[in-house]
Amino acid sequence: MLVLVSDLHLTDGSTAKNVNPEAFSLMASLIRDTALRRGAREIHLVLLGDIFDLVRTDYWLRTGIPPDRRPWGGEPDPRTALNADTAEIERQFAAVLDGILATESAVELGRAIASLAAEGRPLRVSYVLGNHDRVFCNLPGLRARLTATFPAITTFVRALESSEYGVVARHGHEWDEPNHGWHFRNKVLLPSEAVGRFDPKAYEVMAIGEVITAELMGGLVHHVRRGGAAPGLVDQVMEVNNLRPILDVFSWLEWMGEGRSDAHQRVLLEALRKAIDGVVESRLAKQWDRLQPDLLVSADLVDRLQQARSILLSSNFKTFKGRVEAVRNLQGVFTRIFGEGDDRLLEGAASEQAFKAGQESRGIQRVIYGHTHRPTHQYFAGFPDGRVQMYVNTGTYLPLIARTADRRGFASSIQMSLVYVYRADEDTGGKQPGSTSMDIWNGVRRKLYG
């Protein structure tokens, strides 16, 4: 039995709230019960990327590490865009990882996985690398540090393909331009050594999305906290990474600031300005901006952030609402950069080599991604014998914050998604001999935790 889960985004807790630990004991219980009911011969748990989030933190700001010593500063390694001082960068990421592993949520995840191993069925755990845990590709010492705490993880891969289960599984960021360094490597870093989208070398390259997570999203929380905001406002701002689409951030800030004191509104504005500074003044952002001649839409991201900063500093706007509305007017450009929803991943799944003519002998029926935080499935093709070609997204265990139908506010719910795939000798009750099968479970919970 293949079990796929993604986008847990376990952090050190400095700029985001972790998944409630009780979710993992529930997850383990569901997996054990399903394995028993479906006659599973094995449990192969696939952690489909962004499980441990090494950039969703204010570590670099909190510890006062200068910009030129951060992973996206200093002299860059042309193969990865990371700061070439590998020993120092590994030390920094190791400190972040240690903070994550010490959290109650990470400890409970470890217990949950260990409990699956105690059930008597063979257990395998594969870690498919995403964009927020990309540095596991680059720094073997980090992988060793993780497996010392999670010994059940035996394999780190960029993709998992199994004809036995009829599956190709990737994190999915490969189709998200700001979060995959493929074009960046080919057009800016090493144009003389072009590689393909799925080449292992492409996965090593840090993308602008990681700088945005650490400097903009993490910086926003850090600067609001340091600016003297009330704890309640800090707690709200810590939810910024759970907003979808992320481009609603400007509307969301306007909504949060409405009705608050002038002092709190000034804290929000100043925090946003400083956070944007952290991105646009980074060395990697300046390199990324060199994509512009070749990829106007994608490279415009840095330019638009610079425009947003100018608006926030402008004396033409007398109110918090006016400034945020002006920044929000850039949203159309940001939308072209980031896309809306998971259309790019859906299109990417459709173009996977597994589905192309002549490849059916590989037995691949499903392309499974995560990354978007929105569980879904779509059919590309169906055949008279019941086989299909389809795309599945594993969603997340995190809250999803989205604009309400009246467009006046925002609301959230906690998600919990699991994908099970069974090989031919599992889940055999009433099943056509020799076929694989699948269950998709998408749960939603509304609970206000104290």
N, C-alpha and C positions, 0 to 999 in steps of 0.2 A: 504494500500500500504506500503510495506516494502522497505525502501531505505537504502542501505549500502554504507558506505564510510570509508576508513581506511588510516592510515599512513600519516596524515597531518604533524606530527612531529613539532608542534608549539613549538618554543624555546624562550629563553630570548634574542636571537639575538647575543649572545657573540661569538659563534663558528659556527653558521649556519644561512643562510638567510631563512626567513619564506616565505611561500606561499604568493604571491601577494594578498593583501586584496580584490582586485576586483574579484578574483576567487570565493569568498564566496557569493557575491551578485549575481553572475552568477549562482552559484549552487542553491541558493534559488529560483531564477527565473525559472530554469529548473524543479525543484521539483514541484513548484506551477503549472506550465503549464502542467506537466505530470499528476499531480493529477486531474486537470480539464478534460483533454482529456481522461483519462482512467477511469473516474468515481470512483475515490478512495473514500472509506468510511472513511478512517482514513489515517494519515501519521505517520508511525512508523519509526523514524530515528534511525539507528543502527550505532553508532560510533565504528568501528570494531578494536579498539586498536591502540596504538601509536599516539593518537591524540595530547595530551600534552606530550612533551618529557622532562622528568625531569632529564635526564642524559646527554643530548647533550648540554653541557655548560662548561665554564671554571670557574664556580662559586668557586669551591674548590681551584683552583690555584690562581684565581684573588683576593680572600679574604684572602689568606694565611693560610687556615685551615690546620693544620699539618696532615700528612698521618694517624696517629693513631686515629684521631678524625673524619675522613671521614667515609661515610657509609660502605666502604669495608676495613676499618682498625679497630684497637682496639680489644677489646674482643668480639668475635662473639656470637650472639644468635644462638644456634644450630638448631633452627627450621627454621631460615631464612637466616643465614650467614650474616645478617646485623650487624653492630656495635650494641652491646647490650645497649648502652646509647640511649634509644629510644627517650627521650625528646630532646636531642641534635640533633639527626638525623632528627627528625620531624621539628625542627627549621630550619635546613639547607634546607631541601626539600621545606618547606613553603616559604623560601626566593626565591628559584628557581621558584616555581609556581607563586608567586606574580609577578616576573619579566616577566614570560610568559603572564600572564593575562593582563598585562599593555601594551603589544605590539598592534600595529594597527591591525595586522592580527587576533589576538585573539578577539579583540573588534568587528571586522567586522563579525567574525564567530558567536559571540553572537547575533549580530543584525540579521544575516541571519536566525538563528534558531528561534528568536523571531518573525520574519516576517512570518514564517510558522505557528506559533500558532495563528497569527492574521487572518488566512484565513477562519476560521469558522469550519474547519474539526477538529476532535479530533487529538491531537498531543501527541505522546509518544516519548521519547528519551532514548534509552538504551546505556550504555557505556560498551562495552566488553573490558576487560583489556588485554593489550599486554605486551611486555617485557620492553619497554622504559617508560611505565607508571605503572609498576608493583607495585610500592610502594603505590598506592591507595589501594591495597589489605591489606597492613600491617598497614597503618596509617589512621584510620577513620577521624582524624582531617583534613587531606588533602582532603578527599572526601567532607567534609563539607565546606571547603574553596572554592573548585571548584563549588559546587552547589549554594553557595551564589552568585556567579557571573553568573552561568549558571543554573538558577532554573528549566529550562525545563528538565535537566537530573535528572531522578527520580530513575534509576536503574543502579547499577554496577554489572556486572555478568562476569563469566569466559567463558561462552558460552551461546548462545541463540538457543533454539530449538523450532520450531513451526510447528506442523502438519498442522495448518491452512494455512500456506504459503509453506509447504513442504520443510523446510530449517533447517539445522544445521549450525550455524555460530560460528567460533572461530577466534582468531587473526592469528593462524597458527604457532607461534613460538614453539608450543608444539613438533613439529617434527624437530626442529633446535637445535642440542645438545649444542652449546656454548651459546644459549639464553634461555634455559629452564632448571631449576634446579632440574629436576626429578632424574636423575642418581646421581647427586652431593649429593642430600639429602640422597638417598638410600645407596650409596657406601661410603660416607665420613662423612656426618654430623650425620645421625641417622640410621646407618645400621641395628639396631635392630628393627626399626619401618618402614619397607618398605611400600611405598604407590604406587598407580598406577599413570600413566602419567597424567590423568585428575583429580586426587584427588585435592581438594582445597588446601591441605597442600603443594602440589608441586608448586603451583602458587605463594606461599609466598617467595620462595627461590631466592635470588639474584644470577644471573649467571655471568660468566666471561665476557659475551658480554656487560654488563652494565659498567664494569670497563674499557673495551676496548673503549667504546664510550666516557666516561668521561676523562680517563687518556691518551689514545692514540690518538683518533681522536680530542677530545677537546684540549688535551695537545699540539698536533701538531700545531693547530691554535694559541693557547696562546703563545707558545714559538717562533713561527715565528713572531708574533706581537711584543713580548717583545724583540726579537733579532734585531729589527730595520729595518725589511724588508719594502720595499716600499708598500704603501697601495694597489696597484694593485696586488702584490703577495699575500698579506693577503686575499684579496677578492677571489682570485683563490683558495687558500688553504681552505677557508671556504666552498667550494663545495665538500670537500672530502667525506662527508656522502652520497652524491647523486651518487657516483660512483658505477656502477654495471658491472661485479661482483666486490665486494669490494677488492678482491685479486689483482686487477689491480692497487692497490694504489702505488706499487713500480714503475711500468712502468709509471704511471701517474706523479709521482714525478720526474722521470728522464726526462719526456717530458716537464714538467714545468720548470725544471732547465736548460734545454738545451738553450744555447745562453745567459744565464744570467751571470752576473759578478761573479768572484770567491767569492766575499763577500756574495752575495745572495745565492750561492750554499752552502757556509759554514753555513749560517743561516738555510737552509733547513735540512742539515745533523745534525746539533746540535739540532734542534727542534725535529727531528725524534728520535734521541738518547734519549733525555730527556723524550719524550712522552712514549717510550718503557720502560724506567726506571720506570715511574709512574705505569705501569701495573705490571711488573714482581716483583717489590719490594713491592707491596700491599699484605696485609695479605690474602685477598681472593684468589689471584693468587697462593700463596704458598699452600693454602688449596686445590685449584682446581688441582694443580699438583699431589696431592695424588691419583687422579683418575687413574693415569698411569698404575698400575698393572692390573686394570680391563678393562680399555678402552684406549688402547694404542693410537689409532688415535686421539680421542678427547683430551686426556690429553697432547698429544705432543704439543698442542698449546703454552703453557707457555714455554716449552723447546725451541721451534722454535723462539719465540720472544727473548729469551736469546741469541740464536745463531745470530739473526739479530743484536742485540746490539753489540756482539763481533765483527762482521764484520764492523760495523760503527766505532768502536774504533780502528780497526786494522791499523797498519802502512804499511801493504802490498799493500794497494790501494792508488795510488797517485792522482786519479781524482774522482770527484763527480760521473761521469758516471760509473766508475769501481766499486765503493762501492755499488751504487744502483743496478747495474747489479748482483753483488754477492748476495745481499739480495734477489733480484728477483728470483735467482736460487732456493730459498727455496719454491717457489710458489707451486710446486707440492705437497709438504707436507701440506701447508695451504689449498690447494684445497681439499685434502682428509678430512681435518678437517671440513671445512665450506660447502663442496659440491659445485656444480655448478648449478646455476639457481634454479628452484623450484621443482626438482625431489623428494626431501624428502617430501615436502608438498603434492605433487601429490600422492605419495605412501601412505602417511598418510591418505589423504582423502579417498582413495580406501579402506583402512582398517577400516574406521569409523564403529562403531557398527550399525549405521543406515542403512548401505548397506548390512549387513550380512544376511544370510538366516533366514527366519522367522520374519524379522523386517519390511517387506513391509507394514504391517498393520498400521505402524506409519505414513505412507504417506510421508516419507522423500525422496525427489528426488534430493536435491542439498546440497552439502557441500561447504560452502563459507568461504574462508580464505583471509587474507591480507598478511602482513609481507614482501613479496618478492619485492614489488614495481613494479612488472611486471604484468599488467592485462592479464588474459588468461582464457580460459575455455577448459575443456576436458570431453569427454563422456566416462563413464565406461560401460554403458549398455543401450540398447533401447528395447522397447516392442511394440508389434503389435498395441496396443491401443494408441500409441504416447507418453506414459510416458518414462522418461529417468532417469538414475542415473548419476550425473555429478559433476564435480569439477569446481568452479568458483573462480578466484582471483580478488580482488577489486582494485589492483594496488595502485596508490597514486595520489596526486596533486602536488608532487614535481618534479623538473627536474630529468631526467635520463641522466647521463653522461656515455657514452660507447665508447669503442675503435672503430675507423673508420675502414672501410673495408680494407684500405691499410696497416693497422697495424702500421701506423706511428704517429698517433695522436689520439685526443679524441674530441668528440662533444656532445652537449646536446640539449634536447628538453623538454618543459614543458608538463606534463601529466595532464589529468583530467578524472577520471574514476568514474562512478556511476553504481550501480546495483539496479534495481527495480524488486520487486517480487509482484505479484498481487494474492490475494485470489480469490476464486471462484466467488464472487459477484462483482468483479472489473474487468475492462478490458474485458467486456462481449461481445463486438462486434465480432460476428462470432466465438466465442470460444465454445468449447465443454462444455456443462453444467457440473458443479461440478469440473472442472479442474482449476489448478493454471497456471499462465503464468509469463514470465520474460522478461525484457529488459536489455541489457548490453550496456552501452555507454562508449567508450574509445576515448577520444579526445587527440590530440597532437598539441601543439602550438610552433612555432618558432618565438620568439620575443626577441630582445636584449634591455633589460630595461636600462635606464640611471641611 
